[in-house]
Amino acid sequence: MNRLLFSAALIWCCMLQTSLAGSGNPVSVHDTIVRACGYGGGGRFTTVAVDPHDPNVVLVGSDVAGVFKSTDGGAHFRLTGRGLESFAIASLAFVPTQPGTVFLLAWDGCYMSRDRGDHWVKKSSTICYRQRYSGNSLFATIGQKLYIATDTGNVFQMSLDNGSAPVSAIPSSLPAPVFCLAAANGLLYAGTDQGVFCYRTAAWQQHNNGLPEAHRRVTSILSLSEGRLYALEETTGLYLWNATANAWKAVGVPAKPQTILQQKPLRYKACALVPGKPETLYLATHPETWPHMLFKSDDGGATWSQCSRFSRAQDAVLTWHLAASLAAAECISPVPRSRTLYLTDWWNVWKTTDAGDHWTQLHRGLQNTVVNDIKTDPRKPGFVFMAVSDNGLMVSPDNGTTWQRKMSGVVDGHAQEIEISRQDPAVMYLLINPWEKKKRIALYRSNDGGEHWNDVGFSLPDSPLPRLGYVDGLATNIEIDHADDRIVYVATNGYGIFKTTDSGRTWSPLNSGITTPYVRGPSALLMHPHDSSVLFASTQAGGLYRTTDAGRLWHRMPTGHNFTFGMAIDPGDPSRIYVGCPAKKIVRTTDGGATWRETTLPGKTSPTIAAYALSLHPQDTRIVFVGTLSYDYTAADGLYISRDSGQTFEKCSLDLPEVTINALHCTQSASREALLGFNGIGMFRVVIATDTP
């Protein structure tokens, strides 16, 4: 899943030259300073490619964050990819005959870059790979033609001589999906769950002689300039093509270590050959096979040894995967004419410089994290609490410089929200969506600032969920009563809202009046800042609800929108409420909800992009931040800011991939600071620098 110790250097400044409106002296916004402040590692890295003309240039793909680039052999990475419209990457490939040219296959299409991945141009929206668990190399070249495999069974071709040449499909399809593609001896080969196919005489032909009929799920095909062609079958291992016998010959598989007691055979997904060394092979077990292992052979597969020396970087953050070992390998990429290889898995990127004897974790700049919530507390200066997918609760005591995982007593899963008591900063509640879904809400209470947690969750009703694509039954929000931290509310996307008055010992549903109990969005359950009997619930299909009696009865508010997401309330004037809606719209009221006004965020319009996360700056509530969401794996539309209480908005040029913003938290800093939590690229600090003329 989801699935970064970025340096605190300045990434980008953008000029915002208009003035703040409102009472008092006008404030001019000069620039926006953006700094990464998450941690490295801890996400799924899907693919890796090394520039054949400059081995210091390494590109790494993610399932949610797009592309990371290193120009120093992996010592440091940075987010790259201007022009990408999707951030779920299936495969990357440099073109050996064209220095600087690299292709990328993503959820929404195929892209080309002429500058080693800094800028991308979409070549096709038809050529895409939407399966979240892709194969290995999905590109192959023969002469000056590039071939691209998809998960629909089609293979496409384009000319490398002319970058503007049209892309066309090979007029013969394969069983879907295609797991891998390779070229050997002027012919094109594809791996599928029905074996190997070879393209000749304008048609795909089965190439399975020698493969067991019951085992033909080919996850990787590799070729060497020496003429060797290998196929990796998922359960029976590697095969070498014997042209004389016109058949595949089993190479052999590693012996299962005696410490593995399971009866099922090992499964395999990734493998690699070292150019110039045809006898050296690498083979990794399938991500769904436990334990995860990497093997090496120096004699063409006759014997195998396990690569087990994986070392964590000393300055890396300890994530859920605490052991210094491989975790679900995805891709192996050797560097030509060297003993260096790179490997990606579901938690890390690894590098070896001694042909696989020792592997070192790479993490600097690889901020590949889904952030669901961010909280700070002025009573604990410097502390930042970040709820993330997979790793759970991460806590920084120094404003994001260092991080620690705080999950003692908590089930593994995706941390959804963290709330801190107004009465006592040591009292906190943590909401988790466990990996193993059960009909139970996983809520935890800590009485010591998050060091230890006690389960205060509850079982969900047996009633079935409606068959609606946007309803998943997950826990979404929590709110603590401002005056009594024994009183807690929990919202869900499907089962509605629940309440405890005794710190979680007993729970009651609170859905009277709510006909659409599908709560979703940052602060989609929000308490009035001064009256804890008044709460607001933002729902899908039903819009906004309000209760004035602590949840006993809810009434729908006339916002004019059926789908609403995140909310924000002005603490100085609670009659001012802001709500995010689809199609980049904001609705706001200045009279407590009697009347509403609608504002559309500027820029591109799209029915699949919503105004999602909202926050007011506590030092100047005229400043309204809005983060956008995309409904799929494509780009959202970044961050917007209003300096006139939501009447007008302007987009902030963050120079970051426009990944969905899941969390938006304004701190008490007088520097007009906000913390952004992204759906894949971790956490960033945005500071709106100002002066008063």
C-alpha positions as CSV (number, residue, x, y, z in Angstrom):
1,M,0.0,0.0,0.0
2,N,0.4,2.7,0.8
3,R,1.7,3.1,1.1
4,L,10.9,10.7,3.8
5,L,13.2,12.7,5.2
6,F,13.2,15.6,2.7
7,S,15.7,18.3,3.5
8,A,14.3,21.6,4.7
9,A,15.6,23.4,1.7
10,L,13.5,25.9,-0.2
11,I,11.9,24.3,-3.2
12,W,10.0,27.1,-4.9
13,C,8.9,30.6,-4.5
14,C,5.9,32.0,-6.4
15,M,4.9,35.6,-6.7
16,L,1.5,36.5,-5.4
17,Q,1.2,40.2,-6.0
18,T,-2.3,41.1,-5.0
19,S,-3.3,42.5,-1.5
20,L,-5.3,41.1,1.4
21,A,-8.7,42.6,1.6
22,G,-10.6,43.3,4.8
23,S,-10.5,45.5,7.8
24,G,-7.2,46.8,9.2
25,N,-4.0,47.4,7.3
26,P,-3.7,45.6,3.9
27,V,-1.2,42.7,3.9
28,S,0.7,42.0,0.7
29,V,1.6,38.4,-0.1
30,H,5.0,38.4,-1.6
31,D,5.8,34.7,-2.0
32,T,4.9,31.2,-0.9
33,I,7.7,29.1,0.6
34,V,7.3,25.3,0.3
35,R,9.4,22.9,2.4
36,A,9.1,19.1,2.6
37,C,8.9,17.9,6.2
38,G,7.9,14.3,6.0
39,Y,10.1,11.2,6.1
40,G,11.7,8.9,3.5
41,G,10.5,5.4,2.7
42,G,7.4,3.6,3.8
43,G,5.5,3.5,0.5
44,R,5.2,1.2,-2.5
45,F,7.9,1.8,-5.2
46,T,6.7,0.1,-8.4
47,T,9.6,0.5,-10.8
48,V,13.2,1.8,-11.2
49,A,15.2,2.7,-14.3
50,V,18.9,3.8,-14.6
51,D,20.1,6.1,-17.4
52,P,22.4,4.0,-19.6
53,H,24.4,7.1,-20.6
54,D,24.7,8.4,-17.0
55,P,24.4,5.8,-14.2
56,N,24.1,8.6,-11.6
57,V,20.6,9.4,-13.0
58,V,18.0,7.1,-11.5
59,L,14.2,7.3,-11.8
60,V,11.9,5.6,-9.4
61,G,8.1,5.2,-9.9
62,S,5.5,5.0,-7.2
63,D,1.9,3.7,-7.0
64,V,0.7,7.1,-5.7
65,A,3.4,9.7,-5.9
66,G,4.6,9.7,-9.5
67,V,8.3,9.8,-10.2
68,F,11.4,10.5,-8.1
69,K,14.7,11.4,-9.6
70,S,18.3,11.2,-8.4
71,T,21.3,12.6,-10.1
72,D,23.8,11.3,-7.6
73,G,23.4,7.6,-7.8
74,G,20.5,7.4,-5.3
75,A,22.0,9.4,-2.5
76,H,19.3,12.0,-2.8
77,F,16.0,12.0,-4.7
78,R,13.5,14.7,-5.5
79,L,10.0,14.7,-6.9
80,T,9.9,15.3,-10.6
81,G,7.5,15.0,-13.4
82,R,6.1,18.3,-14.7
83,G,3.3,17.4,-17.2
84,L,2.2,14.2,-15.5
85,E,-1.5,13.9,-15.1
86,S,-1.4,10.6,-13.1
87,F,0.8,9.4,-10.3
88,A,0.3,5.6,-10.4
89,I,3.3,4.5,-12.4
90,A,3.6,1.0,-13.9
91,S,6.9,1.1,-15.8
92,L,9.8,3.3,-16.8
93,A,12.3,2.8,-19.6
94,F,15.2,4.8,-21.0
95,V,15.8,4.6,-24.7
96,P,19.5,3.5,-25.2
97,T,19.9,5.0,-28.6
98,Q,18.5,8.5,-27.6
99,P,20.4,10.0,-24.6
100,G,18.0,11.7,-22.2
101,T,14.8,10.1,-23.6
102,V,12.7,8.1,-21.3
103,F,9.2,6.7,-21.5
104,L,6.7,6.2,-18.7
105,L,3.5,4.1,-18.5
106,A,0.9,5.3,-16.0
107,W,-2.7,4.8,-15.0
108,D,-3.9,7.4,-17.4
109,G,-1.5,7.1,-20.4
110,C,1.9,6.9,-21.9
111,Y,4.4,9.8,-21.5
112,M,7.8,10.7,-23.0
113,S,10.5,12.9,-21.6
114,R,13.5,14.3,-23.4
115,D,15.3,15.6,-20.3
116,R,15.7,12.5,-18.2
117,G,12.3,12.8,-16.5
118,D,12.1,16.5,-15.5
119,H,9.3,17.3,-18.0
120,W,6.8,14.9,-19.5
121,V,4.6,15.0,-22.6
122,K,1.6,12.7,-22.9
123,K,1.9,10.6,-26.0
124,S,-1.3,8.7,-25.6
125,S,-4.3,8.4,-23.3
126,T,-5.3,5.0,-24.9
127,I,-2.0,3.4,-23.9
128,C,-2.3,2.9,-20.2
129,Y,-1.9,0.4,-17.4
130,R,-4.6,0.5,-14.8
131,Q,-3.9,-2.6,-12.8
132,R,-2.5,-1.6,-9.5
133,Y,-0.1,-4.6,-9.5
134,S,1.7,-4.3,-12.8
135,G,4.2,-6.6,-14.4
136,N,7.8,-5.9,-15.0
137,S,9.2,-4.2,-18.1
138,L,6.3,-3.1,-20.3
139,F,8.5,-1.5,-23.0
140,A,10.7,-3.0,-25.6
141,T,12.6,-1.6,-28.6
142,I,13.5,-3.2,-32.0
143,G,15.6,-0.9,-34.1
144,Q,13.9,2.5,-34.0
145,K,10.5,1.3,-33.0
146,L,9.2,1.3,-29.4
147,Y,6.6,-1.2,-28.3
148,I,4.4,-0.7,-25.2
149,A,2.3,-3.3,-23.4
150,T,-1.0,-2.7,-21.7
151,D,-3.3,-4.5,-19.2
152,T,-6.0,-4.6,-21.9
153,G,-4.1,-7.2,-24.0
154,N,-3.1,-4.6,-26.7
155,V,0.5,-3.8,-27.6
156,F,1.2,-0.5,-29.3
157,Q,4.1,0.8,-31.4
158,M,5.6,4.1,-32.2
159,S,8.6,5.4,-34.2
160,L,11.6,6.7,-32.3
161,D,12.8,8.5,-35.3
162,N,10.0,11.0,-35.2
163,G,8.7,12.0,-31.7
164,S,5.6,13.4,-33.2
165,A,4.7,10.2,-35.1
166,P,1.3,8.7,-34.4
167,V,1.0,5.7,-32.0
168,S,-0.7,2.7,-33.4
169,A,-1.8,-0.7,-32.0
170,I,-0.4,-3.9,-33.3
171,P,-3.3,-5.5,-35.2
172,S,-3.4,-8.6,-33.0
173,S,-4.3,-8.7,-29.4
174,L,-3.1,-10.9,-26.5
175,P,-4.8,-12.4,-23.4
176,A,-5.2,-9.5,-20.9
177,P,-3.3,-8.4,-19.0
178,V,0.2,-8.4,-20.5
179,F,2.7,-8.7,-17.7
180,C,5.9,-8.0,-19.6
181,L,7.5,-7.3,-22.9
182,A,10.9,-8.1,-24.4
183,A,12.7,-8.1,-27.7
184,A,15.2,-10.7,-28.8
185,N,16.8,-11.5,-32.2
186,G,14.5,-9.0,-33.9
187,L,11.3,-10.5,-32.5
188,L,8.9,-9.3,-29.9
189,Y,7.8,-11.5,-26.9
190,A,5.1,-10.9,-24.4
191,G,4.3,-12.7,-21.1
192,T,0.7,-13.3,-20.0
193,D,-1.3,-15.6,-17.8
194,Q,-1.5,-18.0,-20.8
195,G,2.2,-18.2,-21.3
196,V,4.6,-16.6,-23.8
197,F,3.6,-15.2,-27.1
198,C,5.9,-14.2,-30.0
199,Y,4.9,-11.7,-32.7
200,R,5.7,-12.9,-36.1
201,T,4.0,-12.7,-39.6
202,A,1.7,-10.0,-38.3
203,A,0.2,-12.0,-35.5
204,W,0.8,-13.2,-31.9
205,Q,1.7,-16.8,-31.8
206,Q,2.0,-19.0,-28.7
207,H,5.5,-19.8,-27.7
208,N,4.9,-22.2,-24.9
209,N,6.7,-25.4,-25.9
210,G,8.3,-26.8,-22.8
211,L,6.2,-24.8,-20.3
212,P,4.0,-26.9,-18.1
213,E,0.4,-26.6,-19.3
214,A,-0.9,-25.9,-15.8
215,H,1.8,-23.3,-15.1
216,R,2.0,-20.6,-17.7
217,R,1.6,-17.3,-15.8
218,V,4.7,-15.6,-17.1
219,T,5.6,-12.5,-15.0
220,S,8.9,-11.5,-16.7
221,I,10.8,-12.0,-19.9
222,L,14.5,-11.1,-20.2
223,S,16.8,-11.1,-23.1
224,L,20.6,-10.6,-23.5
225,S,22.6,-9.4,-26.4
226,E,24.4,-12.7,-26.2
227,G,21.1,-14.2,-27.6
228,R,19.7,-15.7,-24.4
229,L,16.0,-15.4,-23.7
230,Y,14.6,-16.2,-20.3
231,A,11.0,-16.5,-19.1
232,L,9.9,-16.4,-15.5
233,E,6.8,-18.5,-14.7
234,E,5.2,-17.4,-11.4
235,T,5.3,-20.8,-9.6
236,T,7.8,-23.0,-11.5
237,G,10.6,-20.4,-11.9
238,L,13.0,-19.5,-14.7
239,Y,13.2,-21.1,-18.2
240,L,15.8,-20.6,-20.9
241,W,14.8,-20.8,-24.6
242,N,16.6,-23.5,-26.4
243,A,16.5,-22.6,-30.1
244,T,17.8,-26.0,-31.2
245,A,15.1,-27.9,-29.4
246,N,12.6,-25.2,-30.1
247,A,11.5,-25.4,-26.5
248,W,11.9,-23.8,-23.1
249,K,14.2,-25.6,-20.7
250,A,13.8,-25.3,-16.9
251,V,16.7,-23.5,-15.4
252,G,15.9,-24.4,-11.8
253,V,14.6,-22.6,-8.8
254,P,16.1,-21.8,-5.4
255,A,15.6,-24.4,-2.7
256,K,13.1,-23.4,-0.2
257,P,14.9,-22.4,3.1
258,Q,14.3,-24.9,5.9
259,T,12.9,-22.1,8.1
260,I,9.8,-21.9,5.8
261,L,7.2,-24.3,7.1
262,Q,4.5,-23.6,4.6
263,Q,3.6,-26.3,2.1
264,K,2.9,-24.1,-0.9
265,P,5.7,-23.5,-3.4
266,L,7.4,-20.2,-3.7
267,R,6.0,-17.7,-6.3
268,Y,8.1,-15.3,-8.3
269,K,7.6,-11.9,-9.9
270,A,10.8,-10.0,-10.6
271,C,14.1,-11.1,-12.1
272,A,17.2,-9.5,-13.7
273,L,20.2,-10.3,-15.8
274,V,23.5,-8.5,-15.7
275,P,24.5,-7.3,-19.2
276,G,27.8,-8.8,-20.2
277,K,27.5,-11.6,-17.5
278,P,25.0,-14.1,-18.9
279,E,25.5,-16.5,-16.1
280,T,24.5,-14.0,-13.4
281,L,20.8,-14.1,-12.5
282,Y,18.6,-12.5,-9.8
283,L,15.2,-13.7,-8.8
284,A,12.8,-12.3,-6.3
285,T,9.7,-13.9,-4.8
286,H,6.2,-12.6,-5.5
287,P,5.0,-9.8,-3.2
288,E,2.1,-12.0,-2.1
289,T,4.5,-14.8,-1.1
290,W,5.8,-14.7,2.5
291,P,8.6,-14.4,3.5
292,H,10.0,-12.1,0.8
293,M,13.3,-13.2,-0.6
294,L,15.9,-12.4,-3.2
295,F,18.1,-15.0,-4.7
296,K,21.3,-14.9,-6.9
297,S,22.9,-17.4,-9.2
298,D,26.4,-17.1,-10.7
299,D,26.1,-20.2,-12.8
300,G,23.1,-19.7,-15.0
301,G,20.6,-21.0,-12.4
302,A,22.2,-24.3,-11.5
303,T,22.7,-23.1,-8.0
304,W,21.2,-20.3,-6.0
305,S,22.1,-18.3,-2.9
306,Q,19.9,-16.0,-0.9
307,C,20.7,-12.3,-0.7
308,S,20.0,-11.5,2.9
309,R,22.3,-8.6,3.8
310,F,20.0,-5.6,3.8
311,S,21.1,-2.6,5.9
312,R,18.9,0.3,6.9
313,A,20.3,3.8,6.6
314,Q,21.3,5.1,10.0
315,D,19.4,8.3,9.5
316,A,16.2,6.7,8.1
317,V,12.9,6.7,10.0
318,L,11.8,3.4,11.5
319,T,8.5,2.6,9.8
320,W,6.1,-0.4,10.1
321,H,8.6,-2.6,8.3
322,L,11.2,-2.4,11.1
323,A,13.4,-5.3,9.9
324,A,16.4,-4.6,7.7
325,S,15.1,-6.9,5.0
326,L,13.4,-7.1,1.7
327,A,9.6,-6.4,1.6
328,A,7.7,-7.5,-1.5
329,A,10.1,-6.9,-4.4
330,E,8.7,-5.1,-7.4
331,C,11.5,-4.4,-9.8
332,I,15.3,-5.1,-10.2
333,S,17.4,-2.9,-12.4
334,P,21.1,-3.6,-13.0
335,V,23.5,-0.8,-14.0
336,P,25.4,-1.8,-17.2
337,R,29.1,-2.5,-16.9
338,S,29.1,-2.4,-13.1
339,R,28.3,-4.4,-10.0
340,T,25.6,-2.0,-9.1
341,L,21.9,-2.9,-9.0
342,Y,18.8,-1.1,-7.7
343,L,15.7,-2.8,-6.3
344,T,12.3,-1.5,-5.4
345,D,9.8,-3.0,-3.0
346,W,6.6,-2.1,-1.1
347,W,8.5,-0.1,1.5
348,N,11.9,0.9,0.2
349,V,14.4,1.4,-2.6
350,W,17.6,-0.6,-2.2
351,K,21.1,-0.3,-3.8
352,T,24.0,-2.7,-4.0
353,T,27.5,-1.9,-5.3
354,D,28.9,-5.4,-4.9
355,A,26.6,-7.5,-7.1
356,G,24.1,-8.2,-4.4
357,D,26.1,-9.3,-1.5
358,H,25.1,-6.1,0.5
359,W,22.1,-3.9,0.0
360,T,21.7,-0.4,1.4
361,Q,18.5,1.5,1.9
362,L,17.9,4.7,-0.1
363,H,15.5,7.1,1.5
364,R,16.5,10.8,1.2
365,G,13.8,12.6,-0.7
366,L,11.7,9.5,-1.3
367,Q,8.7,10.9,0.4
368,N,6.2,8.3,-0.7
369,T,3.5,8.6,2.0
370,V,-0.3,8.9,2.1
371,V,-1.1,11.5,4.7
372,N,-4.7,11.4,6.0
373,D,-4.5,13.9,8.9
374,I,-2.2,16.4,10.5
375,K,-2.5,18.0,14.0
376,T,-0.4,20.4,16.1
377,D,-1.0,21.7,19.6
378,P,0.3,25.1,20.8
379,R,0.7,23.6,24.3
380,K,3.4,21.3,22.8
381,P,5.5,23.6,20.6
382,G,7.3,21.8,17.8
383,F,5.2,18.6,18.0
384,V,3.5,17.5,14.8
385,F,1.1,14.5,14.7
386,M,0.6,12.8,11.3
387,A,-1.9,10.1,10.6
388,V,-0.7,8.1,7.6
389,S,-1.7,5.0,5.7
390,D,0.2,1.8,6.5
391,N,2.5,3.3,9.1
392,G,-0.2,4.6,11.4
393,L,0.7,7.5,13.7
394,M,4.0,9.3,13.1
395,V,5.1,12.0,15.5
396,S,7.7,14.6,15.1
397,P,9.0,16.6,18.2
398,D,10.9,19.1,16.1
399,N,8.5,20.4,13.4
400,G,9.2,17.6,11.0
401,T,12.9,17.2,11.1
402,T,12.8,13.8,12.8
403,W,9.9,11.3,13.1
404,Q,8.9,8.4,15.3
405,R,6.2,5.8,14.9
406,K,3.8,5.8,17.9
407,M,1.6,2.7,17.6
408,S,2.0,0.9,21.0
409,G,-1.1,-1.1,21.5
410,V,-2.6,-0.2,18.1
411,V,-3.6,-2.6,15.4
412,D,-1.7,-2.2,12.1
413,G,-3.5,-0.3,9.4
414,H,-4.2,3.1,8.0
415,A,-4.4,6.0,10.6
416,Q,-7.3,8.1,9.6
417,E,-7.4,10.9,12.1
418,I,-5.8,12.0,15.4
419,E,-7.5,14.3,17.8
420,I,-6.1,16.1,20.9
421,S,-8.1,17.0,24.0
422,R,-8.6,20.7,24.7
423,Q,-8.7,19.9,28.4
424,D,-5.5,17.9,28.6
425,P,-2.9,17.7,25.8
426,A,-1.8,14.2,27.1
427,V,-5.3,12.8,26.1
428,M,-5.6,11.8,22.5
429,Y,-7.8,9.7,20.3
430,L,-6.6,7.8,17.2
431,L,-8.8,6.4,14.5
432,I,-7.5,3.5,12.5
433,N,-8.8,1.6,9.4
434,P,-7.1,-1.8,9.9
435,W,-5.5,-3.8,7.1
436,E,-7.8,-6.7,7.9
437,K,-11.2,-5.1,7.6
438,K,-13.7,-6.2,10.3
439,K,-17.1,-4.9,11.2
440,R,-15.6,-2.9,14.0
441,I,-14.4,0.6,14.5
442,A,-10.7,0.7,15.6
443,L,-10.5,3.7,18.0
444,Y,-7.8,4.2,20.6
445,R,-7.3,6.5,23.5
446,S,-4.0,7.6,25.0
447,N,-3.5,9.3,28.3
448,D,0.3,9.9,27.9
449,G,0.6,12.0,24.8
450,G,0.5,9.0,22.3
451,E,3.2,6.8,23.9
452,H,0.7,4.1,24.7
453,W,-2.8,3.4,23.4
454,N,-5.9,1.6,24.8
455,D,-8.6,0.2,22.6
456,V,-11.9,2.0,23.0
457,G,-13.5,0.9,19.7
458,F,-16.9,-0.7,19.1
459,S,-18.7,-3.1,16.8
460,L,-20.6,-1.9,13.8
461,P,-24.2,-3.0,13.1
462,D,-24.9,-6.0,10.9
463,S,-26.9,-4.0,8.4
464,P,-25.5,-4.2,4.8
465,L,-24.1,-1.2,3.1
466,P,-25.8,0.3,0.1
467,R,-24.3,-0.7,-3.2
468,L,-23.0,2.8,-4.0
469,G,-19.5,3.2,-5.5
470,Y,-18.6,6.0,-3.0
471,V,-19.7,4.2,0.1
472,D,-17.0,1.9,1.7
473,G,-18.0,1.6,5.4
474,L,-14.7,3.0,6.6
475,A,-14.2,5.2,9.6
476,T,-13.6,8.8,8.6
477,N,-13.7,11.3,11.4
478,I,-13.6,11.9,15.1
479,E,-14.5,14.9,17.3
480,I,-13.8,15.3,21.0
481,D,-16.1,17.4,23.1
482,H,-14.3,20.7,24.0
483,A,-15.5,20.6,27.6
484,D,-15.3,16.9,28.4
485,D,-12.8,14.5,26.6
486,R,-14.9,11.5,27.8
487,I,-17.4,12.5,25.1
488,V,-16.3,11.5,21.6
489,Y,-18.0,11.3,18.2
490,V,-17.0,9.0,15.4
491,A,-18.2,9.3,11.8
492,T,-18.2,6.6,9.1
493,N,-18.8,6.4,5.4
494,G,-21.8,4.2,5.5
495,Y,-22.9,3.6,9.1
496,G,-23.3,7.2,10.1
497,I,-22.2,8.7,13.4
498,F,-21.7,7.2,16.9
499,K,-21.1,8.7,20.3
500,T,-19.6,7.8,23.6
501,T,-20.0,9.7,26.9
502,D,-17.7,7.4,29.0
503,S,-14.4,7.4,27.1
504,G,-15.4,4.5,24.9
505,R,-16.9,2.0,27.3
506,T,-20.3,2.3,25.6
507,W,-21.4,3.7,22.3
508,S,-24.7,4.8,20.7
509,P,-25.6,5.5,17.1
510,L,-26.7,9.1,16.4
511,N,-28.3,9.1,13.0
512,S,-31.8,10.4,13.6
513,G,-32.6,12.8,10.7
514,I,-29.6,11.7,8.6
515,T,-30.8,9.9,5.5
516,T,-27.4,9.7,3.9
517,P,-24.9,8.5,6.6
518,Y,-21.9,8.7,4.2
519,V,-19.5,11.1,5.9
520,R,-16.3,11.7,4.1
521,G,-13.7,14.5,4.1
522,P,-11.2,16.3,6.3
523,S,-13.2,17.8,9.2
524,A,-16.4,16.4,7.7
525,L,-17.6,16.0,11.3
526,L,-17.0,19.3,13.0
527,M,-18.0,20.8,16.4
528,H,-19.0,24.4,17.0
529,P,-15.9,26.1,18.5
530,H,-17.9,27.5,21.5
531,D,-21.0,25.3,21.8
532,S,-20.3,21.5,22.0
533,S,-24.0,20.7,21.6
534,V,-23.8,22.0,18.0
535,L,-22.1,19.8,15.4
536,F,-22.0,19.7,11.6
537,A,-21.8,16.5,9.4
538,S,-20.8,16.7,5.7
539,T,-22.1,13.8,3.7
540,Q,-22.1,12.3,0.2
541,A,-25.5,12.4,-1.5
542,G,-27.1,14.3,1.4
543,G,-25.0,17.4,1.8
544,L,-24.6,19.2,5.1
545,Y,-26.4,18.3,8.4
546,R,-26.5,20.1,11.7
547,T,-27.5,19.1,15.2
548,T,-28.1,21.5,18.1
549,D,-28.7,18.9,20.8
550,A,-25.4,16.9,20.7
551,G,-26.5,14.5,18.0
552,R,-30.0,13.5,19.1
553,L,-31.6,15.0,16.0
554,W,-30.0,16.2,12.8
555,H,-31.4,18.7,10.3
556,R,-30.3,19.1,6.7
557,M,-28.9,22.6,5.8
558,P,-29.8,24.2,2.5
559,T,-26.4,24.6,0.9
560,G,-27.6,23.7,-2.6
561,H,-25.2,20.7,-2.9
562,N,-25.9,17.1,-2.3
563,F,-22.3,16.1,-2.1
564,T,-20.1,17.9,0.4
565,F,-16.7,17.2,1.8
566,G,-14.3,19.1,4.1
567,M,-15.4,22.0,6.3
568,A,-14.0,24.9,8.2
569,I,-15.6,27.2,10.8
570,D,-14.3,30.7,11.8
571,P,-13.4,30.4,15.5
572,G,-13.8,34.1,15.9
573,D,-17.2,34.3,14.2
574,P,-18.8,30.8,14.1
575,S,-21.6,32.0,11.8
576,R,-19.0,31.9,9.0
577,I,-18.8,28.3,7.7
578,Y,-17.0,27.0,4.6
579,V,-17.8,23.7,2.9
580,G,-16.0,22.0,0.0
581,C,-18.0,20.6,-2.9
582,P,-17.5,18.8,-6.3
583,A,-16.4,20.7,-9.4
584,K,-14.1,22.9,-7.4
585,K,-16.9,24.7,-5.7
586,I,-17.0,26.3,-2.2
587,V,-20.2,27.2,-0.4
588,R,-20.0,29.6,2.5
589,T,-22.4,31.2,4.9
590,T,-22.0,34.3,7.1
591,D,-25.2,33.8,9.0
592,G,-24.9,30.4,10.5
593,G,-26.4,28.6,7.5
594,A,-29.6,30.6,6.8
595,T,-28.1,31.6,3.4
596,W,-25.2,30.3,1.3
597,R,-23.0,31.7,-1.4
598,E,-21.1,29.7,-3.9
599,T,-17.6,30.3,-5.3
600,T,-15.9,28.3,-8.0
601,L,-12.1,28.0,-7.8
602,P,-10.4,29.5,-10.8
603,G,-8.4,27.6,-13.4
604,K,-9.3,24.3,-15.1
605,T,-12.7,22.9,-14.6
606,S,-13.4,19.2,-14.2
607,P,-16.3,17.1,-12.8
608,T,-13.8,14.7,-11.3
609,I,-12.0,17.4,-9.1
610,A,-13.5,18.6,-5.9
611,A,-12.7,21.3,-3.3
612,Y,-11.8,18.8,-0.5
613,A,-9.7,20.1,2.4
614,L,-10.3,23.5,3.9
615,S,-8.6,25.5,6.7
616,L,-8.7,29.0,8.1
617,H,-5.5,30.6,9.4
618,P,-6.0,31.2,13.1
619,Q,-4.0,34.4,13.1
620,D,-6.0,35.9,10.2
621,T,-9.2,34.1,9.4
622,R,-9.6,36.1,6.2
623,I,-7.0,33.7,4.8
624,V,-8.7,30.5,3.6
625,F,-6.8,27.5,2.2
626,V,-8.5,25.0,0.0
627,G,-6.9,21.7,-1.2
628,T,-8.3,19.8,-4.1
629,L,-9.1,16.1,-4.6
630,S,-9.3,13.9,-7.7
631,Y,-11.7,11.1,-7.7
632,D,-9.3,8.7,-9.4
633,Y,-5.5,8.3,-9.8
634,T,-5.2,11.4,-12.0
635,A,-4.1,14.8,-11.0
636,A,-6.1,17.1,-8.8
637,D,-5.6,20.9,-9.0
638,G,-3.3,21.8,-6.1
639,L,-3.8,24.4,-3.4
640,Y,-5.8,27.6,-3.5
641,I,-5.8,30.6,-1.2
642,S,-8.3,33.3,-0.5
643,R,-7.3,36.5,1.2
644,D,-10.8,38.0,1.5
645,S,-12.8,35.4,3.5
646,G,-13.5,33.2,0.5
647,Q,-14.9,35.7,-1.9
648,T,-12.1,35.2,-4.4
649,F,-9.3,32.6,-4.7
650,E,-5.9,32.3,-6.3
651,K,-3.9,29.2,-7.0
652,C,-0.6,28.7,-5.3
653,S,2.2,27.6,-7.6
654,L,3.8,25.0,-5.3
655,D,6.0,23.3,-8.1
656,L,4.8,19.9,-6.8
657,P,2.9,17.1,-8.4
658,E,-0.8,17.9,-8.2
659,V,-1.6,14.9,-6.0
660,T,-4.8,15.0,-3.9
661,I,-4.5,17.0,-0.7
662,N,-6.0,14.9,2.0
663,A,-5.2,17.1,5.0
664,L,-4.7,20.8,5.5
665,H,-3.8,22.2,8.9
666,C,-3.0,25.8,9.7
667,T,-0.7,26.2,12.7
668,Q,-0.7,29.0,15.3
669,S,2.4,30.5,13.7
670,A,2.2,34.3,13.0
671,S,4.0,33.6,9.7
672,R,0.7,32.3,8.1
673,E,1.8,28.7,7.9
674,A,-0.1,25.7,6.7
675,L,0.8,22.0,6.7
676,L,-0.3,20.0,3.7
677,G,-0.8,16.3,3.7
678,F,-0.9,14.7,0.3
679,N,-2.2,11.4,-1.0
680,G,1.2,10.0,-1.9
681,I,4.0,12.6,-1.6
682,G,3.9,13.1,2.2
683,M,3.8,16.4,4.1
684,F,4.9,19.8,3.1
685,R,5.0,23.1,5.0
686,V,3.7,26.2,3.1
687,V,4.5,29.6,4.5
688,I,2.8,32.7,3.1
689,A,5.3,35.5,3.6
690,T,3.8,38.9,4.2
691,D,4.6,42.4,5.2
692,T,2.4,45.4,6.3
693,P,3.1,48.7,4.5
